[in-house]
């Protein structure tokens, strides 16, 4: 049975061009970037080339890019680092109730350490209001963290508006852009974004590698110590092959961004057209203001677990929410925060597409999904 992979928000397949770029650093080029000999210098050159590739993609100075192990570490580093740097005077954080758990659980940890956190809820479309975020800022606010694109619904948040307002008030602004980078145009300098998190495996790059953009003069402290790597902002021997893969992945994603966006948008429209035509009880949870790569729908009366099991048996890979919490029995915190009907929350399925997804795959998956939903509903 051919796999119909519609779970690209969880992870994407490694692109052949990225694999080819990484190959030398998995075999012959094994030098440590901190070493002074020729092999070390070649590794260092590869790391710095990737740093330049990321910087160009984000509109950032190369020296402001810090390589990490992924989006989760980047989120932790951004928020904890902001609090550490401001702990004497600023111990308040503003974030939203729809963030990835890498942000939410970091904030919960900091609350246990004595910080205060204000959580902003979204509207029924899953989008937070800029005015509500700004109204929560206090004189002791260390950082505001609002995701760029929600990983469950694809909703695009007013990040640049909030970032500009935070800059005017002298408050650090961080965004988790894991689901946005490579799909939406991003310019951290023009957007007044102080810190931005991204992950390689959401860009057809390798797992275990990510990056954190930190504006050079931002009041922020590193959280990993034990070496002078990454200009003393993230200790530990660099993952050269992963870094090279991340650089290659983001460069090609940005290069093909417009064409990929249109292709993926057509896939999303076709998926929804078929489901709406075939399933008369379908509820679409994703708003108009969302990326084309993610669509959340509900089949009220059919549990998400049962639906996913049947989809899997039919060769369709989908999800009920974030991959980091898909094994949890708890309902989606994102859909709950949107005040959706409990029946919609419990029956929500996320389909997510990439540049490698074909129209034929989407059509086949959509008709199979509709048939399964209708069959389960009749039980």
Phi, psi and omega in degrees: 000129179285132179284127173260096189271106179236046179228043184287346175286341177277313175192157179242153177292146179293127181286142180305322179295324179290316178301318180295322179293326182282330191311313181300329185272000172259351184231269189288323184266079185253015182295153176276127182300342179272351181283150184273344184284177187300318180296321177294320180294323178294321177296318178298319179298322179294319178297316183290328175297316179296323179298319178295322179297317178293317181301316180297320181293330185257355184069037186239156170293140182301325182293348181266002180265125178244122179281139182228187179272356180153186182297322182296314177297320180298316178297314178301313182298317182298309187284312179296320179298323178293320179292318179301319183289338185242014192299335182288327186239333186232113181229028180245139181235142173243128176213191182240164181280357184249012181292162171297152182296341175297331175272311185298315182285334172294318178295321178297319177299315181292330175297320178294336179272004176107000178279161173249141180232132173255124182256124180262128179270153181274175172277188184292346176270357181082023181242131180278151179271130179305317184298323181289322178296313183293326180293338181276347181291136180237169177302335181258019178285124181272323184202147172247129181234116179227126182294152181283312180224131180287136186281349179258322183250343184081003182300132179270126182268155180283060189298311184293324177298315180293318181299316179298317180293322177296320179299321179295331181264000178072031180247134179297139178237131178238143174227135171276107184251025184304320182268003183252322185299132180091345181246322178250148176290129182231132175224099187295327182289309179293328182278357180061032179273126182276323182217141181216133180256143175213164185224139183291320189282358172267001184239024187063029175252186182281160173281160176081015178218141177203191179206156173234120171276127176232116177306132192307318183263016177293145179279089189213144178242142174292155181248351176250131183230156179131010179182168183260013181297159180052043180054041178065023180252351176199097184290151177123143179302132183292144175277085189300311181300317179296318180296316177299318178297319178296316179299314179296321182294312183290327179296315181286329177296317180292321180300321184255016189304309185296314179296318179296320180301312181295320179298313182291325178298319178297323178296315181298314180299318181294318179301312182292322179301315181292314181297319179295324181287324187264337185239108185280354178249014180293140173236127178266121182268333181287136181278173176299320181277074182213162178285154181286343187283345184230133172221129178251128178228158177235149176238078185309132182097351178239117183294145181300319181299315179295319180297314181296321179297317179290323176297318180298317179295335178271003177087019181250124177263116178221191182211164175259354181172211180297138179297333182288344182229013186295339178275356182280146176273356180285142177293158181304124178290334180289308182292327176295318179295335178280358181061037175287158176301140180307324180295329178285321180297317184285346184243015185284137176233137177252125171252138180220140189243164175220178179299336182273350178287136181257159178297321179298318178297317181294316180296315179298314180296320182295314180293321177296317180299315180298316180297318179295315181299315180295322179294314181292327180295326183284345183292000000 
